[in-house]
Amino acid sequence: MPEPSSLPNVEGVIEATELTKRYGGKTAVDGLSFTVRPGRVTGFLGPNGAGKSTTMRLILGLDAPSAGTVTVGGRPYARLAAPLRTVGCLLDAKGVHGGRTAYRHLVGLAASNGLPRRRVDHVLDLTGLGEAAGQRVKGFSLGMAQRLGIAAALLGDPEVLILDEPVNGLDTEGIRWIRTLLKSLAAQGRTVFLSSHLMSEMELTADHLIVIGRGRLLADTTVRDFIDTNSRAHTVVRSPEAEKLRELLLAEGATVRPHAPGGWRVDGLDAAVIGDLARHHGLAVHELTPVHSSLEDVYTALSQDAAEYRTRQEAVR
């Protein structure tokens, strides 16, 4: 667990207002406004090309906006008095000199930011890299590189954490570890902002979601509200008289698709109506299961039209 923190007297809110970034004739971020608040894990979602990485670079002052503003604790990143103590970030886990050891990499960061060396030992232990501290980074697996990047992000004991795809390369134990860590940091009142393409993990980790597509805001809400508002619930039904049941369901206006051997996925009629219909016509039903949408289902449906890059198969659908 992180050390007890004495956070600076800064709220730690990330505030984007009409944020816009153009590269030549291409608009990567288009009038984007949102707020990331402390005390919760905020997930940042969007298809490839949506502008997520650009937005994170704008927050961290690595790119200058074409229009609009973005601040951390009321200030642009470049005006923070002690950036590493305020914001910890991971954008590129491999952005480390391969000839350095993990320990030397973190010691250099600590020295250049006026941080005590004990923080190096602490984050190495926290991320499970204690035994690998003397190894050169060029020999690290992707998972170990991710852990080192997270260690660097936590080095300044920051009040704000910004992570781009932090679970890349992590095994099951590592994914569970980072999930627990991020939730504990948010519970301490810190601001946690992360992107991920793993919807199942985001559903388990995040409290709030900001969803963008083609650089524009699609949703800014809690995970639960996002799923409930955009959910497309369906029912799985299985019967030994599958074709007869299918004809009845179609006649009632339902959409019926194959789900499993002898089973159908039914949209447009709820489980109670399907059961009553089957009973009325004397058809046996062996399974009748309402299925509610997952975050992945809802996100995929919402973002499909906003995806800049889609496969030919996706485009035909």
C-alpha positions as CSV (number, residue, x, y, z in Angstrom):
1,M,0.0,0.0,0.0
2,P,1.2,3.6,-0.6
3,E,2.7,5.5,2.2
4,P,0.4,7.8,4.2
5,S,0.3,11.0,2.1
6,S,0.4,14.7,3.0
7,L,-1.2,16.0,-0.2
8,P,-0.6,19.6,-1.2
9,N,-3.4,22.1,-0.8
10,V,-4.5,21.7,-4.4
11,E,-7.8,20.1,-5.3
12,G,-6.3,17.8,-7.9
13,V,-9.1,18.4,-10.4
14,I,-8.3,18.0,-14.1
15,E,-10.4,20.5,-16.0
16,A,-10.6,20.6,-19.8
17,T,-12.6,23.4,-21.4
18,E,-13.3,23.4,-25.2
19,L,-10.0,21.7,-25.7
20,T,-9.0,21.4,-29.3
21,K,-5.9,20.1,-31.1
22,R,-5.3,20.2,-34.8
23,Y,-2.4,18.7,-36.7
24,G,-2.4,20.3,-40.1
25,G,-5.9,19.6,-41.6
26,K,-6.7,16.9,-39.1
27,T,-8.5,17.6,-35.8
28,A,-7.5,15.1,-33.2
29,V,-9.4,16.8,-30.3
30,D,-12.5,18.8,-31.0
31,G,-14.0,21.2,-28.4
32,L,-13.6,18.7,-25.6
33,S,-14.8,19.7,-22.1
34,F,-14.8,17.4,-19.1
35,T,-13.8,17.3,-15.4
36,V,-11.9,14.5,-13.6
37,R,-12.5,14.7,-9.9
38,P,-10.5,13.3,-6.9
39,G,-11.8,10.4,-4.8
40,R,-12.7,8.1,-7.7
41,V,-11.2,6.1,-10.6
42,T,-12.2,7.8,-13.9
43,G,-11.9,5.6,-17.0
44,F,-11.1,7.3,-20.4
45,L,-12.5,5.4,-23.3
46,G,-12.6,5.8,-27.0
47,P,-11.8,3.8,-30.2
48,N,-8.4,3.9,-31.9
49,G,-7.9,7.4,-33.3
50,A,-10.5,9.0,-30.9
51,G,-8.0,11.4,-29.4
52,K,-7.3,9.8,-26.0
53,S,-3.5,9.9,-26.2
54,T,-3.5,13.4,-27.6
55,T,-5.8,14.5,-24.8
56,M,-3.5,13.0,-22.2
57,R,-0.5,14.7,-23.8
58,L,-2.4,18.0,-23.7
59,I,-3.1,17.6,-20.0
60,L,0.7,17.0,-19.4
61,G,1.8,19.9,-21.5
62,L,3.6,17.6,-24.0
63,D,1.5,19.2,-26.8
64,A,0.0,22.7,-26.9
65,P,-3.7,23.0,-27.6
66,S,-4.9,24.8,-30.8
67,A,-7.7,26.2,-28.7
68,G,-9.2,25.8,-25.3
69,T,-7.5,25.1,-22.0
70,V,-6.7,22.2,-19.7
71,T,-5.6,22.6,-16.0
72,V,-4.6,20.4,-13.1
73,G,-5.6,21.9,-9.8
74,G,-6.4,25.1,-11.5
75,R,-3.1,25.5,-13.3
76,P,-1.6,24.4,-16.6
77,Y,0.8,21.6,-16.1
78,A,3.8,23.8,-17.1
79,R,3.0,26.1,-14.2
80,L,2.9,23.5,-11.5
81,A,5.6,24.2,-8.9
82,A,6.5,20.5,-8.4
83,P,5.1,18.5,-11.3
84,L,6.2,15.1,-10.2
85,R,4.8,15.6,-6.7
86,T,1.5,16.7,-8.2
87,V,1.0,14.5,-11.2
88,G,2.3,11.0,-11.8
89,C,1.9,9.7,-15.3
90,L,2.5,6.7,-17.5
91,L,2.2,7.2,-21.3
92,D,4.9,4.9,-22.7
93,A,6.3,2.1,-20.6
94,K,9.2,1.6,-23.0
95,G,10.3,5.3,-22.8
96,V,13.3,4.5,-20.6
97,H,17.0,4.2,-21.4
98,G,17.6,0.5,-21.8
99,G,21.1,0.6,-20.4
100,R,20.0,1.8,-17.0
101,T,18.9,-0.3,-14.2
102,A,15.5,0.1,-12.7
103,Y,17.0,1.5,-9.5
104,R,19.2,4.0,-11.3
105,H,16.3,5.2,-13.5
106,L,14.2,6.0,-10.5
107,V,17.1,7.5,-8.5
108,G,17.8,9.9,-11.4
109,L,14.1,10.9,-11.4
110,A,14.1,11.4,-7.6
111,A,17.3,13.5,-7.6
112,S,16.1,15.8,-10.4
113,N,12.8,16.4,-8.6
114,G,14.2,16.8,-5.1
115,L,12.6,13.6,-3.8
116,P,14.1,11.5,-1.0
117,R,15.8,8.2,-2.0
118,R,13.6,6.3,0.3
119,R,10.8,6.9,-2.2
120,V,12.7,4.8,-4.7
121,D,12.9,1.8,-2.4
122,H,9.2,2.3,-1.5
123,V,7.9,2.3,-5.1
124,L,10.2,-0.6,-6.1
125,D,8.7,-2.7,-3.3
126,L,5.2,-1.4,-4.0
127,T,5.3,-2.5,-7.7
128,G,7.0,-5.8,-7.0
129,L,10.3,-4.8,-8.6
130,G,12.5,-5.0,-5.5
131,E,14.4,-8.1,-6.7
132,A,14.7,-6.7,-10.2
133,A,16.0,-3.3,-9.1
134,G,19.6,-4.0,-10.3
135,Q,18.6,-5.4,-13.8
136,R,19.0,-3.3,-16.9
137,V,15.7,-2.1,-18.3
138,K,16.4,-3.4,-21.8
139,G,16.0,-7.0,-20.5
140,F,12.5,-6.2,-19.0
141,S,9.4,-7.9,-20.3
142,L,6.5,-5.6,-21.2
143,G,4.9,-6.4,-17.8
144,M,8.0,-5.5,-15.9
145,A,8.3,-2.3,-18.0
146,Q,4.7,-1.4,-17.1
147,R,5.5,-1.9,-13.4
148,L,8.6,0.3,-13.7
149,G,6.5,3.0,-15.4
150,I,3.9,2.8,-12.6
151,A,6.7,3.0,-10.0
152,A,8.0,6.2,-11.7
153,A,4.4,7.6,-11.7
154,L,4.1,7.0,-8.0
155,L,7.6,8.3,-7.1
156,G,6.5,11.8,-6.1
157,D,3.6,10.5,-4.0
158,P,1.3,12.5,-6.4
159,E,-2.2,13.6,-5.8
160,V,-3.1,13.0,-9.5
161,L,-2.3,9.8,-11.5
162,I,-2.7,9.6,-15.3
163,L,-2.1,6.2,-16.8
164,D,-2.4,5.2,-20.5
165,E,-3.1,1.4,-20.9
166,P,-1.6,0.5,-17.5
167,V,-2.5,-3.2,-17.7
168,N,-0.7,-3.9,-21.0
169,G,1.6,-6.9,-20.5
170,L,0.5,-7.6,-17.0
171,D,-0.5,-11.2,-16.0
172,T,-3.6,-12.0,-14.1
173,E,-1.9,-11.3,-10.7
174,G,-0.6,-8.0,-12.0
175,I,-4.0,-6.9,-13.3
176,R,-5.5,-7.7,-9.9
177,W,-2.7,-5.8,-8.2
178,I,-3.0,-2.6,-10.3
179,R,-6.8,-2.7,-9.9
180,T,-6.5,-2.8,-6.1
181,L,-3.8,-0.2,-6.1
182,L,-5.8,2.3,-8.2
183,K,-8.9,1.8,-6.0
184,S,-6.9,2.4,-2.9
185,L,-5.3,5.6,-4.3
186,A,-8.8,6.9,-5.2
187,A,-10.0,6.0,-1.7
188,Q,-7.3,8.2,-0.3
189,G,-8.8,11.2,-2.1
190,R,-6.4,11.2,-5.1
191,T,-7.4,11.7,-8.7
192,V,-7.0,8.6,-10.9
193,F,-7.5,8.9,-14.7
194,L,-6.7,5.9,-16.9
195,S,-7.4,4.6,-20.3
196,S,-7.7,1.0,-21.3
197,H,-9.1,-1.2,-24.1
198,L,-9.9,-4.0,-21.6
199,M,-13.6,-3.2,-21.0
200,S,-14.1,-6.1,-18.5
201,E,-11.3,-4.7,-16.4
202,M,-12.5,-1.1,-16.7
203,E,-15.9,-2.2,-15.5
204,L,-14.3,-3.7,-12.4
205,T,-12.0,-0.7,-11.7
206,A,-13.6,2.5,-12.7
207,D,-16.3,4.5,-10.9
208,H,-16.8,7.1,-13.6
209,L,-16.3,7.2,-17.4
210,I,-15.4,9.8,-19.9
211,V,-16.0,8.4,-23.4
212,I,-14.9,10.2,-26.6
213,G,-15.1,9.5,-30.3
214,R,-13.4,11.4,-33.1
215,G,-12.1,13.9,-30.5
216,R,-15.6,14.7,-29.2
217,L,-17.3,13.9,-25.9
218,L,-19.8,11.0,-26.2
219,A,-20.5,10.4,-22.4
220,D,-19.4,11.7,-19.0
221,T,-21.2,9.7,-16.3
222,T,-20.9,6.9,-13.8
223,V,-20.1,3.3,-15.0
224,R,-23.5,2.1,-13.8
225,D,-25.5,4.9,-15.4
226,F,-23.6,4.5,-18.7
227,I,-24.5,0.8,-18.8
228,D,-28.1,1.3,-17.7
229,T,-28.8,4.2,-20.1
230,N,-27.3,2.5,-23.1
231,S,-28.1,-1.1,-22.3
232,R,-29.6,-3.4,-24.8
233,A,-30.9,-6.3,-22.7
234,H,-31.8,-9.5,-24.4
235,T,-33.0,-13.0,-23.4
236,V,-31.5,-16.4,-24.1
237,V,-34.1,-19.0,-24.7
238,R,-33.6,-22.7,-25.4
239,S,-36.3,-25.2,-26.4
240,P,-36.4,-28.7,-27.9
241,E,-38.8,-27.2,-30.5
242,A,-36.5,-24.4,-31.4
243,E,-37.8,-23.7,-34.9
244,K,-41.4,-23.5,-33.8
245,L,-40.5,-21.1,-31.0
246,R,-38.5,-19.0,-33.4
247,E,-41.4,-18.6,-35.7
248,L,-43.7,-17.6,-32.8
249,L,-41.1,-15.0,-31.6
250,L,-40.7,-13.5,-35.1
251,A,-44.4,-13.3,-35.5
252,E,-44.5,-11.2,-32.3
253,G,-41.9,-8.8,-33.7
254,A,-38.9,-10.0,-31.9
255,T,-35.4,-10.2,-33.3
256,V,-34.1,-13.7,-33.1
257,R,-30.5,-14.8,-33.6
258,P,-28.7,-18.1,-32.9
259,H,-27.0,-18.2,-29.5
260,A,-26.1,-21.8,-28.9
261,P,-27.1,-25.3,-30.1
262,G,-30.9,-25.3,-29.9
263,G,-30.9,-21.8,-28.4
264,W,-31.8,-18.2,-29.5
265,R,-30.9,-14.7,-28.5
266,V,-34.1,-12.7,-28.4
267,D,-34.3,-8.9,-28.6
268,G,-37.6,-7.0,-28.3
269,L,-39.5,-9.3,-26.0
270,D,-38.7,-9.8,-22.3
271,A,-38.4,-13.2,-20.5
272,A,-41.9,-13.1,-19.1
273,V,-43.6,-12.5,-22.5
274,I,-41.5,-15.3,-24.1
275,G,-42.4,-17.7,-21.3
276,D,-46.1,-16.9,-21.6
277,L,-46.0,-17.2,-25.3
278,A,-44.3,-20.7,-25.2
279,R,-46.8,-21.9,-22.6
280,H,-49.8,-20.7,-24.5
281,H,-48.6,-22.7,-27.6
282,G,-47.6,-25.7,-25.6
283,L,-43.9,-25.5,-26.3
284,A,-41.4,-26.7,-23.7
285,V,-38.7,-24.3,-22.6
286,H,-35.4,-25.6,-21.2
287,E,-33.8,-22.2,-20.6
288,L,-35.1,-18.7,-20.3
289,T,-32.3,-16.3,-19.2
290,P,-32.5,-12.5,-19.2
291,V,-29.0,-11.1,-20.0
292,H,-28.1,-7.5,-19.3
293,S,-25.4,-5.7,-21.3
294,S,-21.8,-5.5,-20.0
295,L,-19.7,-2.3,-20.3
296,E,-18.1,-3.9,-23.4
297,D,-21.5,-4.5,-25.1
298,V,-22.6,-0.9,-24.4
299,Y,-19.3,0.7,-25.3
300,T,-18.9,-1.2,-28.5
301,A,-22.4,-0.2,-29.7
302,L,-22.0,3.4,-28.7
303,S,-18.6,3.9,-30.1
304,Q,-18.9,2.0,-33.4
305,D,-20.0,4.9,-35.4
306,A,-17.3,7.1,-33.9
307,A,-14.5,4.7,-34.7
308,E,-12.1,6.1,-37.1
309,Y,-10.6,2.8,-38.0
310,R,-12.9,-0.2,-38.5
311,T,-12.4,-3.5,-40.2
312,R,-14.2,-4.3,-43.4
313,Q,-16.4,-6.7,-41.4
314,E,-17.4,-4.1,-38.9
315,A,-18.2,-1.6,-41.7
316,V,-20.5,-4.1,-43.3
317,R,-22.5,-4.6,-40.1
